[in-house]
C-alpha cells in the first residue's frame, strides 16, 4: 500500500506545472529510446511514437490517462516505459501473465505493487490489455 500511495503522490505532483519551466517544443523532443536504455526523464505520451495498430492506439490513450503517472518515471518500483532492462523479465513471463497482473493487481517480490486495473476501476478488460500491450511494444 505504501508504494501505491507513493505513486499517487507522484502522479499529483507531476500534474502540477513546473515553476518557470517551459516544455520543449515537440520537434526538439527525442522520440526514440537510446540504444540499450530508456528515454531520459519523465516519459509523456507525446514522446512515444504513434502506433499504426488500432489496438495499440487505444492502449496509448489509456496509458496517457492512467498509466503514465507511474510508468512514465518508473516510480514506486514500476517499470518505466522504454526501459528494456526493466521490462525484459516481465515480458519473459508472457503477455497473459502481464494482462492478469494488470487486471487483478500484483505485489512483486520486492514489495512493489501494481494496483488492480492500474487504479482505474472504470477501465474495461480490453482497455487494460491494450495499455499493457502498448507498454510492451514500447519496451522491447
BELNORRA-V728768 format. One record per residue. N is the residue number from 1. RES is the residue in one letter. NEAR is the number of other ideal C-beta (glycine too) atoms within 8 Angstrom. D_CENTER is the distance of its C-alpha to the mean C-alpha in Angstrom with 2 decimals. Layout:
BEGIN
n->N res->RES near->NEAR d_center->D_CENTER
n->N res->RES near->NEAR d_center->D_CENTER
END
This chain:
BEGIN
n->1 res->X near->5 d_center->18.77
n->2 res->X near->6 d_center->18.91
n->3 res->X near->11 d_center->15.32
n->4 res->X near->11 d_center->14.24
n->5 res->X near->8 d_center->16.62
n->6 res->X near->10 d_center->15.33
n->7 res->X near->15 d_center->11.80
n->8 res->X near->9 d_center->13.70
n->9 res->X near->8 d_center->15.97
n->10 res->X near->13 d_center->13.41
n->11 res->X near->10 d_center->11.93
n->12 res->X near->8 d_center->15.62
n->13 res->X near->7 d_center->16.51
n->14 res->X near->10 d_center->13.99
n->15 res->X near->5 d_center->15.37
n->16 res->X near->6 d_center->18.75
n->17 res->X near->4 d_center->20.00
n->18 res->X near->5 d_center->20.95
n->19 res->X near->4 d_center->24.73
n->20 res->X near->4 d_center->26.46
n->21 res->X near->6 d_center->23.54
n->22 res->X near->4 d_center->23.31
n->23 res->X near->4 d_center->20.20
n->24 res->X near->6 d_center->20.88
n->25 res->X near->6 d_center->22.11
n->26 res->X near->6 d_center->19.79
n->27 res->X near->4 d_center->22.35
n->28 res->X near->5 d_center->22.03
n->29 res->X near->9 d_center->18.31
n->30 res->X near->7 d_center->17.44
n->31 res->X near->6 d_center->15.38
n->32 res->X near->6 d_center->15.44
n->33 res->X near->9 d_center->14.26
n->34 res->X near->9 d_center->17.49
n->35 res->X near->4 d_center->19.23
n->36 res->X near->4 d_center->18.06
n->37 res->X near->8 d_center->15.47
n->38 res->X near->13 d_center->12.12
n->39 res->X near->11 d_center->12.31
n->40 res->X near->5 d_center->14.06
n->41 res->X near->4 d_center->13.15
n->42 res->X near->6 d_center->10.51
n->43 res->X near->14 d_center->8.54
n->44 res->X near->9 d_center->9.13
n->45 res->X near->8 d_center->9.32
n->46 res->X near->6 d_center->12.94
n->47 res->X near->9 d_center->12.40
n->48 res->X near->12 d_center->11.08
n->49 res->X near->6 d_center->13.91
n->50 res->X near->6 d_center->15.02
n->51 res->X near->10 d_center->15.46
n->52 res->X near->4 d_center->18.92
n->53 res->X near->6 d_center->18.22
n->54 res->X near->5 d_center->18.27
n->55 res->X near->8 d_center->16.08
n->56 res->X near->13 d_center->13.22
n->57 res->X near->10 d_center->14.20
n->58 res->X near->11 d_center->13.82
n->59 res->X near->18 d_center->10.34
n->60 res->X near->13 d_center->9.53
n->61 res->X near->8 d_center->11.33
n->62 res->X near->15 d_center->9.76
n->63 res->X near->15 d_center->6.14
n->64 res->X near->10 d_center->8.16
n->65 res->X near->8 d_center->10.11
n->66 res->X near->12 d_center->8.32
n->67 res->X near->14 d_center->4.62
n->68 res->X near->12 d_center->4.70
n->69 res->X near->11 d_center->7.26
n->70 res->X near->13 d_center->6.14
n->71 res->X near->14 d_center->3.09
n->72 res->X near->12 d_center->5.22
n->73 res->X near->10 d_center->8.03
n->74 res->X near->11 d_center->7.73
n->75 res->X near->10 d_center->9.77
n->76 res->X near->11 d_center->11.92
n->77 res->X near->10 d_center->11.52
n->78 res->X near->11 d_center->7.90
n->79 res->X near->11 d_center->7.28
n->80 res->X near->12 d_center->6.03
n->81 res->X near->15 d_center->5.08
n->82 res->X near->11 d_center->8.86
n->83 res->X near->12 d_center->10.21
n->84 res->X near->12 d_center->12.57
n->85 res->X near->6 d_center->14.46
n->86 res->X near->11 d_center->11.85
n->87 res->X near->13 d_center->10.74
n->88 res->X near->8 d_center->14.44
n->89 res->X near->6 d_center->15.84
n->90 res->X near->9 d_center->13.26
n->91 res->X near->11 d_center->13.85
n->92 res->X near->6 d_center->17.51
n->93 res->X near->7 d_center->17.63
n->94 res->X near->6 d_center->17.39
n->95 res->X near->9 d_center->15.25
n->96 res->X near->6 d_center->17.36
n->97 res->X near->8 d_center->16.44
n->98 res->X near->13 d_center->12.67
n->99 res->X near->11 d_center->13.51
n->100 res->X near->8 d_center->15.91
n->101 res->X near->10 d_center->13.77
n->102 res->X near->14 d_center->11.31
n->103 res->X near->10 d_center->14.56
n->104 res->X near->7 d_center->16.73
n->105 res->X near->10 d_center->14.70
n->106 res->X near->8 d_center->15.18
n->107 res->X near->7 d_center->16.58
n->108 res->X near->9 d_center->16.30
n->109 res->X near->3 d_center->19.43
n->110 res->X near->5 d_center->18.85
n->111 res->X near->9 d_center->18.30
n->112 res->X near->10 d_center->14.52
n->113 res->X near->13 d_center->13.46
n->114 res->X near->11 d_center->11.04
n->115 res->X near->9 d_center->12.73
n->116 res->X near->8 d_center->14.33
n->117 res->X near->11 d_center->12.60
n->118 res->X near->12 d_center->9.66
n->119 res->X near->10 d_center->12.63
n->120 res->X near->8 d_center->13.52
n->121 res->X near->6 d_center->16.62
n->122 res->X near->3 d_center->17.56
n->123 res->X near->11 d_center->15.15
n->124 res->X near->5 d_center->17.16
n->125 res->X near->6 d_center->16.69
n->126 res->X near->7 d_center->16.45
n->127 res->X near->11 d_center->13.59
n->128 res->X near->15 d_center->11.63
n->129 res->X near->11 d_center->12.72
n->130 res->X near->13 d_center->11.84
n->131 res->X near->16 d_center->8.14
n->132 res->X near->13 d_center->8.17
n->133 res->X near->12 d_center->10.55
n->134 res->X near->14 d_center->8.74
n->135 res->X near->15 d_center->6.00
n->136 res->X near->12 d_center->9.30
n->137 res->X near->10 d_center->11.30
n->138 res->X near->11 d_center->9.59
n->139 res->X near->13 d_center->9.76
n->140 res->X near->7 d_center->13.37
END
